[in-house]
Amino acid sequence: MKRIFILLLSLLPYLSFTQGAQKNSIEWLSLSNGEKYSEKYNKNMLIFFYRDNCDYCMRMKKEVLSDPLIIRLINGNFFPVMINGKTKNPITYNGKKYINDVSIEEDPKSSWRHNLFFDLVAPTNGNFYWPTIVVIDGKDKKVAQFSGFKSKPQLIRNLNKVK
């Protein structure tokens, strides 16, 4: 009886911590859910704007956003949302419908960027860079923007400032 009790006592820590298993990827949400949860829990929403065929975007997804420390930092402190900043699909954000209607002829710097991207992302030195991370608080206020590829240490430093 004493041995069974000792055995159960020694296994208890392993059994009690299995629910909090470490995630091996970022838990991306839809924009509507990110907004809803951010407001409800007063926690920042992180929007990762990327574009198709962007080497820096692909590198950041593969090398940086797959790192276990980055995954824990983002999942634990933000409601993460990933958006193609050049999609032609309409996107509703903060009760407003955004579309991608700017042609290259109208705005040579746009290269068919989505209006939501243009509304949330401020140009850096007059240019837009891919990928771009925008952090929005629970009251729909932009609190930070990180433009361009960020290495693991850079992203960790930036995210720790706004978490």
N, C-alpha and C positions, 0 to 999 in steps of 0.2 A: 504494500500500500504506500509505504514511504517512497519507494522508487518511482511509482507511477506519479505521485504528487511532484516529485523533483523533476521528472521528465516533462510533465505538463507545464511546470513553472519555467523550465528552460526553453520550451517551444512557444510560450505565450508571446514574447516580443516579436518573433517572426510572423506569427499569425496576425497580430494586431497592426502591423505596419504594411501588410500587403495591399490594403486599400489605396494607399498613397503612392502607388507605383509611379515611377518617373516616366514622363511623357517623352517620346522620341521624335516628336514633330510639333510645330506650332499649331495650335487649335484655331485655324482661321474661321471667322464667322462671316455671315452675310453683313452687308452694311446696315440693313435695317435692324438686325439683332445687335450689332455692335453699338449702334446709337441707343437702342432701348436699354441695354444693360449698362452702358456708360452713364446714362441719366439716372437709372434706377439705383445703381450702386455708387454713384459719384466717383467713378474710376475712369481714368483716361482710356480713350480709344486710340489705337495705333493704326494708321492707314498706310499700307505699303503700295505705292503706285509704281507699276512696272509697265513695260511695253514688250510686245512680241518681238523676237529677233534682236533683242538688246543684249549684247555680250555682258555688259556690266550687271544688268538685271539677273541674268542667268547665273553669273558668277556669285552674286550676292546670295541668291537663293541656295545655290549648291555649297558654297564655302562658309558663309556666315550664318544664314538663317537655319542651318542644319546643325550648328554647334550646340551641344547639350547645355552649356551655360547660357547662351543666347535664348534658347528655347525656354529654359526655366525663368529667365528674366522677363521675357515677353509674356508667356502664359500666366505668370504669377502677378504681373503688375499692370497689364493692359488687356483690353478687348481688341485682339488683332483682326484686321480686315485687309484683304488683298484685292486690289482693283487694277484692271488693265486701263491705263490712262489714255489709251487711244481707241478704246472700244467704240463701236458705232451704236451700241445698245443704250437706250435711255436709262438713267440712274436717278432714283429719288433719294434726296438727302435733305434732312431738316425740313421736310414738308414741301420741298421744291423739286420739280422735275428738271433734270439736266440732260442735255443731248450733246451730240458731237456734230455741230453744223458749220464749223469754220473751215473753209477750203484753203488750200495753200495760196491760191490767187488772192484771197482776201487778207490773209495774214501769213506772209512767207515764213515766219518763225514758228507757226503753229504746227506744221506737218501733221495736221489732222488730230490734234490733241482734243481730249474730251473737255467739255465746258466745266465739269466738276473739278477736273485736274487744274484747269486754269483759274477757277475760283478759289481753290484751297492752297495752291502752290504759288509762292512768290518767286519771281525770277531772281537768280543769283548772278550778279554782275551783268544783268540784261539778258541772261539765257536761262533756259530750263534744262535740268539735268535728270537723267534716268539712272537708277531708280530714285525715287524721292519718298521719304517717310514723313508723314504729317501726324502730329499728336494733337488730339482734340479732347478737351475736358468734358465732364458730365453736363456742362451747360452750353455745349456746342461752341466753345471758344477755342480757337487755335492757340496752343501753348508752345509748340516747337515745330521746326522743320529741319530735316537733314537731307540735303540734296547730294546726289551722286553716290557712287560706290563707297561703302564704309567697311573698313577692315573690322575684325572681331573686337580688338581693343578700342577702336574709335566708336563703334556702335555701343559697346558696353558703357563707355564713358558718357556718351550722349544720352542714352536711355536712363542711366542712373541719375542724371540731373533732373529728369522730368517724371520719374515714377512716383 
